[in-house]
Amino acid sequence: MNSDAQIWRRLQPVVAILLVASIIGIPLWLVVVTAGKSRGEALSPNLSLPSEWHLWDNFHQVWTEGEVPAAFFGSLLVVVPTVFGVLAFGSLASWVLARRATRLSAVLYALGISGIVLPPAVVTVVLLLRQLGLAGTAIGMIGVYMGIYMSTVIFFVTGFVRTIPESLEEAAQIDGAGPLTVFRKVVLPMLRPVLATATILICLYVWNDVFYAFFVIGGRIDTLPLNLFRVASAGLYLNNWHLIFAYVILMSLPLIAVFAVAQRKIISGITSGAVK
């Protein structure tokens, strides 16, 4: 019985790796091989290899006919300010909420993270943006995203700040540093791991969003998901699965780059904190 338990204990990591690899690898393989096929071979997507690879030709066709560059810059116009704004204001708010142990701070923290469980009312948001004259604008879309995902940053960062010793901040204050200087030079460098995690999550949500973007800026500013929806519904990519999957790969490349950079920051932040 003990030998069976030891064998199973040794096999558990292998089984887990194979399970994760199959769950992630099979859909990824389907996307790549379908994107490399011709139109006729891609009519019924499957896991078989293409008889002849057309991956770069499909990328070129999608890039030119699908107006990917304009949609890419439209996505950047929305995503970059959203990420910077949410991280900046969310981390500052989290620092204050974590360091002030008052009843008001507890109430504000509860309100701050309520957005995680309370979905925003799309109709109300659109009507409010129309009243403010921000409907159909990048500023309005950025404000909506910041309001939606601020709760996520506050939830993650507040708990992380509470693990930082207050003595470090007190030492900086004794040396004459003001509140913003303390936050920028003492607290913010220690928040790199959790901010990198929040960056990945927010980029993933905002970059792939179709629902909120469709109601707020649909038809006025092109983002990559909205552009894919538009060209597919217009018939350009109708039954052209090779072009749809090629578009999906192009749309995912910036997220892969962000994940690679942020993952390195997470590991470096954890290891530097462990050494200290």
N, C-alpha and C positions, 0 to 999 in steps of 0.2 A: 504493500500500500504506500509506504514511504517512497519507494523507487518510482512508482507511478506519479506521485505528487511532485517529485523532483523533476521528472521528465516533462510534466505539464508546465511546471514553473519555468523551465528552460525554453519551452516552445511558445509560451505566451507572447514574448516580444516579437518572435518571428511571425506568429499568426496576426498580431496587431499590425505589423508593418505591411504584410501582404494584404490585409483587409483595407487599410488606408490607401495603399497603392492601387488597389483595384477600384475603390470608390472614386478616387481622384483621377487615376490614370486612364480608365476606360472612356469617360466623357472627353477628356483632353485628347486622347487618341482619335476619337470620332471627329472632333472638330478639326484637327490637323489634317487627317487623311481626306476628309470631305472637302476642305478648302483647297487641297491639291489636285482634285479631280476635275475632269471636264464636265460640262453641263449634263450630258447624257448619263455619265456614270454616277453623278450626284443626285439624280432624280429620286432614288431610294437610298438615303444615307445608311451606310453600314460600316463595319470595322475593317473591310478589306482594303488592301493597298490599291492606289490608282494604277492603271496600266501604264500611264505616262504622267509625270508630275507637271501640273500647270500652276503651281503655287504662286510664283512670281508674276505670271501673266494675270492671274486672278487678283493679286494685290494691286497691280497696275490699273486694271479695269475698275476696281472698286475705288481706288484713289482718285481717278480722273472723273469717272461717270457719277460716282456717289458723292462728290463734293466733300470729301473727307477733310481736307485742310481747313476749310471755313468752319466746319462743325468742330474740328479739333480746337481751334482758337476760341470758338464760342464756349466750349467746355472749360478751357483754361480760364476764360474771363469770369466764369462763375465759381469754379472750384478753388482757385488759388486765393482770392480774397476771403472766401468762406472759411477755408482751413486756417489761415492766419488770424482772422477775426475771432473765430471760435476758440482757438488755442490761447490767444492773448487775453481776451476778456474772461474766458472760462478759468484759466489758471490764476489770474488775479482774484477773481471772485472766490475760487476754491481756497486760496491762501488765507483770505480774510475770514471765510466761514470756518476754516479749520482752527484758526488761532483765537477766535472769540467764542468762548464757552458761555454764551448767554441764551436765554430763552428766545430772543428775537433771532439770533443766528440759527437756532435749531428750526424755527419756523421758516426762515428764508431758505435754509438748506432743503427742507421738505418741499417747498415750492419750486426750488431750482431743479430737483430731480424728478418732479412730478411729470415732466414731459416724457419720461421713459415709458410710463404706463398709460398716459393720457394722450391719445393721438390727436393731432391738430385737426380742426374742422376746416376742410378745404374751401367750402362755400364761403364761410365767414372770412377766411384769410383773403380770398380773391376779392370779396366785396370791400374789405378794409383797404386793400392795395389800390382799388379803383378810387376810393374816397381820397387817398393820399396822392393819387396820380402816379403810382409806382407800378401799376399793372402792366405787364409786358416789357418790363425793363430788367436789366441785369442787377441793378441795385435792389429792386424788389425781390428778385429771386435769391440774392445773397442774404437779405434780411430774413426771408422765410427759412432758408437752410440753417442760418445761425440760430434762429429761435427753436428749430426742431432739435438740433444736435448739441446745443449748449448743455442740456441736461446730462448727456453722456459724458462730456468733459468734466463737469462738476462732480459727477458721481465717482469717476475714476481718480481725479486729481486730489479731491478733498481727502479721501482715505490715504493716499500716498503722502500728502503733506503732514498728516498726523504722525507718521512714522519718522519724520525728520526731527532731530533734537532741537528744542527751542534755544538751547545754549549757544548754538552756532549763530543764530540771529541776534541774540543778546550781545555776543562778543562783537559783532559788526556794529551794533548800535552804540556800544561803549566807545568804539573807535570813531564815532561821529557820523556814521552812515544813516541816511534817511530811509523811510519806508521803501521807496521805489528802488533805491540803491541796494538795500538788503534783499529785496526780491530778485533783482536782476543779477546780482553777483553771488548770492548765497543760495537762494531757494531755486531759482530757475535752472542752474546747471544740474541740480539733483533731480529735477523733474524730467530729464531727457528720456529715460526709459518709458515712463507712462505717457509722455507727450508723443513719443514715436508710435506707441500703440494706438493712441487716439487718432493720430494722423492717418494711420492705415485704415481704421474703421470709417472715419469721416470721408476720406477720399473714395473708399469703396462705395459708400452709400450715395454720395453726391454724384460721382462720375457715372454711375449706372442708373441714376434715377430717371424715370420716364413720367411717373404719375404726377408729381408736383410740378415738374417742369412743363408738362403738357397743359395744365390749367393756368399757370402763372405766366409763362413766356412762350407758350406754343404758337408757332407761326411767326414770331418776331425775332427770336434769336435761335440759331441752330446749335444744338449740342449733339454729340455723337449718338446717344440713344434716340433722341428725337429725330435725327436725320435718318437713322436706320429704320425707324418706324415709318417715316414719311416715304422713303424710296421703296420700301417693301410693300407698303399699302398702295403706292402709286403704280405698281406693276413692274418697276425696273428689276426688282429681285424676286418677282413672283415665280415660285418653283425653282429659282436659281440658288439652290442650297450651297453650292460651291462659293458663290459671291457673298451670301449671308454669313457663312462661317469665316470667310476671309475677312469680312468687315469686323466680325467679333474678335478675331485675332489682333487686327490692327488697333481696335478700341481697347484691348486688354494690355497692350505693350507698355503704355505709360504707368498703369497700375503695377505691373511687374517691376518696373524700375523704382517706383516709390517704395514698394515692399522690400526690395533688395537694400536700398539705402536705409530705410527705417529699421530693418532687422539688424543691420550692423550697428546702428545707434543703440538699439535695445541691448545687444550683447555687450557692447563697450561700456554702456552705462552701468549694467549690472556688475561687470567684472571690476570696473574702477571703484564702485561702491564697496565691493567685497574687499578690495585691497586696502582701502581707507579704513 
